[in-house]
């Protein structure tokens, strides 16, 4: 994928709403997404159409012609898009420092025991393997 693809691009608020609708609905036409978004607020059909076309150009959606309409589906998994957005957010505010970013996300809230255990398992799975130290021979 190009350097400007979904791994590097950040979704704007409306783009994220459109992507959520596509992830929830699966294969869609513009009218399906428009109907979903109108449940929450007024939005023009042409606005949804434009956003979906741009998301296809950015590599987030794949589209194919079906008669006179396009059929869209997600080209990027929700988790991949979220990971890209989080990476951009961390980079923007903290550079490469993950600990302050995680601390900020937790916001001083008390964690449930099962959340703490899940975070420990995650950290353990990401930690580098411990091999022999330089002085251990």
C-alpha positions as CSV (number, residue, x, y, z in Angstrom):
1,X,0.0,0.0,0.0
2,X,1.2,3.5,-0.7
3,X,2.7,5.6,2.1
4,X,-0.5,7.7,2.2
5,X,-2.7,4.6,2.6
6,X,-5.0,3.6,5.5
7,X,-2.0,2.8,7.8
8,X,-0.9,6.4,7.6
9,X,-4.1,8.3,7.1
10,X,-6.3,9.5,9.9
11,X,-10.0,9.5,9.6
12,X,-12.0,12.7,10.1
13,X,-15.1,12.6,12.3
14,X,-17.5,12.2,9.3
15,X,-15.2,9.6,7.7
16,X,-15.2,7.6,10.9
17,X,-19.0,7.7,11.1
18,X,-19.2,6.4,7.5
19,X,-16.6,3.7,8.2
20,X,-18.5,2.6,11.3
21,X,-21.7,2.2,9.2
22,X,-19.8,0.2,6.6
23,X,-18.2,-2.0,9.2
24,X,-21.6,-2.6,10.8
25,X,-23.5,-3.2,7.6
26,X,-21.0,-5.0,5.4
27,X,-21.4,-4.5,1.6
28,X,-23.3,-1.3,1.1
29,X,-24.5,1.3,-1.4
30,X,-24.4,5.0,-0.6
31,X,-28.1,4.9,0.2
32,X,-27.6,2.3,2.9
33,X,-25.0,4.5,4.7
34,X,-27.0,7.6,4.1
35,X,-30.1,5.9,5.8
36,X,-27.9,4.8,8.7
37,X,-26.4,8.3,9.3
38,X,-29.8,10.0,9.0
39,X,-30.9,8.0,12.1
40,X,-28.6,10.3,14.1
41,X,-28.7,13.6,12.1
42,X,-29.6,15.4,8.9
43,X,-27.0,14.8,6.2
44,X,-27.2,15.2,2.4
45,X,-27.0,12.1,0.2
46,X,-24.3,13.8,-1.9
47,X,-22.2,14.5,1.2
48,X,-22.2,10.7,2.0
49,X,-21.5,9.9,-1.6
50,X,-18.5,12.3,-1.7
51,X,-17.1,11.0,1.6
52,X,-17.4,7.4,0.4
53,X,-15.7,8.2,-2.9
54,X,-12.8,9.8,-1.0
55,X,-12.5,6.9,1.4
56,X,-12.2,4.6,-1.6
57,X,-9.4,6.9,-3.0
58,X,-7.6,6.8,0.4
59,X,-7.8,3.0,0.4
60,X,-10.3,2.5,3.3
61,X,-13.1,1.3,1.0
62,X,-13.2,-0.9,-2.0
63,X,-15.9,-0.2,-4.6
64,X,-17.3,-2.0,-7.7
65,X,-19.9,-0.9,-10.2
66,X,-23.2,-2.7,-10.0
67,X,-25.5,-1.4,-12.6
68,X,-25.7,2.4,-12.1
69,X,-24.5,2.4,-8.5
70,X,-21.3,1.5,-6.7
71,X,-21.2,-1.2,-4.1
72,X,-18.7,-0.5,-1.3
73,X,-17.1,-2.7,1.3
74,X,-14.4,-2.1,3.9
75,X,-10.9,-2.7,2.6
76,X,-9.5,-2.0,6.1
77,X,-10.5,-3.8,9.3
78,X,-11.9,-1.6,12.1
79,X,-8.9,-2.7,14.3
80,X,-6.4,-1.6,11.6
81,X,-8.0,1.8,11.2
82,X,-8.1,2.3,15.0
83,X,-4.5,1.2,15.3
84,X,-3.5,3.8,12.6
85,X,-5.4,6.6,14.3
86,X,-4.0,5.8,17.7
87,X,-0.5,5.6,16.3
88,X,-1.0,9.1,14.8
89,X,-2.5,10.4,18.0
90,X,0.5,9.1,20.1
91,X,3.0,10.5,17.6
92,X,1.3,13.9,17.5
93,X,1.3,14.4,21.3
94,X,4.1,12.3,22.7
95,X,6.4,11.3,19.8
96,X,7.5,7.7,20.5
97,X,6.6,7.7,24.3
98,X,3.9,5.2,24.9
99,X,3.7,5.3,28.7
100,X,2.4,8.9,28.9
101,X,-0.1,8.1,26.2
102,X,-1.4,5.1,28.0
103,X,-1.5,7.0,31.2
104,X,-3.5,9.7,29.5
105,X,-6.0,7.2,28.1
106,X,-6.6,5.7,31.5
107,X,-7.0,9.1,33.0
108,X,-6.4,8.2,36.6
109,X,-9.5,5.9,36.7
110,X,-9.5,2.8,38.8
111,X,-9.3,-0.3,36.7
112,X,-11.3,-3.4,37.2
113,X,-9.3,-6.4,38.3
114,X,-10.0,-8.2,35.0
115,X,-8.8,-5.2,33.0
116,X,-5.5,-5.1,35.0
117,X,-5.0,-8.9,34.4
118,X,-5.7,-8.5,30.7
119,X,-3.3,-5.6,30.5
120,X,-0.6,-7.7,32.2
121,X,-1.1,-10.5,29.8
122,X,-0.9,-8.1,26.9
123,X,2.3,-6.5,28.2
124,X,3.8,-10.0,28.9
125,X,3.0,-11.0,25.3
126,X,4.7,-7.9,23.9
127,X,7.8,-8.0,26.1
128,X,11.0,-9.1,24.4
129,X,12.2,-12.6,25.2
130,X,14.8,-12.6,27.9
131,X,18.0,-14.3,26.8
132,X,21.3,-14.7,28.5
133,X,22.9,-11.4,29.7
134,X,26.3,-10.4,28.4
135,X,27.9,-11.4,31.7
136,X,26.1,-14.7,32.0
137,X,28.4,-17.3,30.4
